Amino acid sequence: MEIVLVEKDKDSILIQIKEADMTLISPLVKELLDDELIAEVKYTAGHPDLEIPTLYVKVKSGKPQTALKRAAKALSNEFKEAREKLEKDLK
């Protein structure tokens, strides 16, 4: 997966997500939507052979790239906890 910055303003960011996997994108979008500092989130997949999927994030306050990092960190922690629980339970 490759992320390319397309456009950035003081309160929004648009990125392309090359070779996006919905297994990652869906939880990321959900995490962003659950963040009360986020004003708007749009994920556009488009035609798989013609367009590169994009993710648009607009924040109420703060920096949009910080909101993306916060969401990614929260997901990372959730998956880490799940992995640790599985490892413990399957011993």
N, C-alpha and C positions, 0 to 999 in steps of 0.2 A: 504494500500500500504506500502510495506517495501522496503527500499533501502539498498543494501549490497555492500560495497566496495570490488571489486575483485582484482584490480590492480591499482597502482598509480605510475607515473613517474614524473619527473620535469615538463614535458609539456603535459602530457596526463593522463586521468583517465578512468577506465572501471568500471561501476557499474551494478549490477543486480537490476531489478525493479520487485519485486514480486507483483502479483495481479495488474499489470499495467492496466490502463484504457486509451484508446487512446484519450479520451476527454482531458486528461491532457498531455499525451506524445506528441501528434501532435503539440500543441502550444509551448511546451518546445523546441522541435526540431527546429521549425520554428524560435523561438527567438534566439536560439544558432546559427543557420545558418545566421541570419541577423547581428550578432555581427562580426565586422571586425577584432576583435582580435582572432577569432576562425579559425583554419586551417582546421579542419575536424570534422564532426559529423556523427556517424553511429548508427542507432537504429536497432537492430536485434530482431525480435519477435520470430522466430523459430516456432516449433510445439507447440501448446498451452498445450498439455498434457505431453510433453517430455522435454521442455526447458524453462528456465526462461529468459524473455526478458532482453537484455543488452543495455546499452547506452555507447558509446565510444566518448570521447571529447578530441581533441588535439588542443592546443592553439599556436598561433604565439608568443605571449608574455604573461607574467603573469602566474598565477597558474590556472590549470584547475578547481579546486574546487571553486575558486573565480568566474570563468566564469559561472559555474552552479548556484551559489548563485545569481549572477547578473541577469541571465535569469529568475530565479524563482521569484526574487523580482520585475522585470519588469512585469511579468505576474500577480503577485499578485496585483500590482498597477492598471493594466488594468482592471482586474475583479472587483476591489474595485470601480473604477470610474464607470463602467457599472452598478454595483449594486446600487450605490448612484443615478445615473441618473434615473434608473428604479423606485426606491423608490420615487423620486421627481415627476416624470412624471405620476405615477399611483395614486397619492393622490387625 
